[in-house]
Amino acid sequence: MPCSTFLVPCPRLRGHAVFQASIHEPTEAIITQVAGQIYAAYISTGKVIEGSEAEWMTRSIREALRIARTVDDRVHGALQRAPGS
């Protein structure tokens, strides 16, 4: 799959108006988007202070991955229980 690049405007990031990311897989793009939304929520609630950005980004990514794994587990579990599976 070709690499795509997207821009995410984020005016609340203390002067960082736009982030750019290179994405290689659709799943990676979705997890990146969700992690960005989680991180933006932390910023908008004032939890991210100067110097702690990397910690909060890492936490956001970890939480996005946890959400993805939970969804995957639930979907596969439902498919295995479905009649005719």
N, C-alpha and C positions, 0 to 999 in steps of 0.2 A: 504494500500500500504506500502511495506517495506521502511524503511528509507535508503537512499543512502548517501554515503559520497563521495565528490569529492575534488580534489585539483586544485587550480587555481594559476599558477605561476605568480608572479608579481614582477619582478626584480627592478622596479622603486620605490618601497615603502620603501626607506631608510632602507635597511637591512632586511625587511620582505619578504623573498623569496617566501613563500607559505602560502596561507590561506586555512583553512579547514572548511567546513560547512556541517551540517546534514540537509538533506532535506526530508520532509515527503510527499509532494504532487508534481506532475509534474508542476503545475502552480507556486508553490513556487520556484521550481528550475529555471524556466524560468525567473521569476521576479528577483530572486537573481542574475542570470547571467547578465541580462540587467542592473541591478543596479550596478553590478561590472564593467561593460563596461563603464557606465556613470562616475562612480567614477574614473576609470583609466584615462578617458579622462580629468577629472579635474586635476588629478595628473600630467599627461603628459604636460598639458598647464601651470603648475606652480601655479594653483589656491589654491591647498591644501598646507598650510604651517604648520609647527609643532605646535601642540596644537589645530588646527582647524579640525582635521580628523573626529571627531564624527559629527560635523556640516555638513561637506560635504558628509559623508556617509548617514546621514539622508536625506539630499537634494536629493541625488542620488536615494535612495529608493522611496521617494515621487514622483520623476519624472518617475521612472520605473512603479509605480502603476498608475500614470496618463496616461501613454502610454497604459498600459494594459486595463484600463477602457475605453479609447477612442476607442481602437480596438474592444473591446467587444460591445460597443454601436453601432459602425458602422456595425459590422457583424450582430448583432441582428436586427438592423434597415433594413438592406438589405434583410435579410431573411423574415421579416414581409412584405416587399414590393414585394417580389418575387411572381409570379403567382403560384397559387395552395397552397399558405401558409395559 
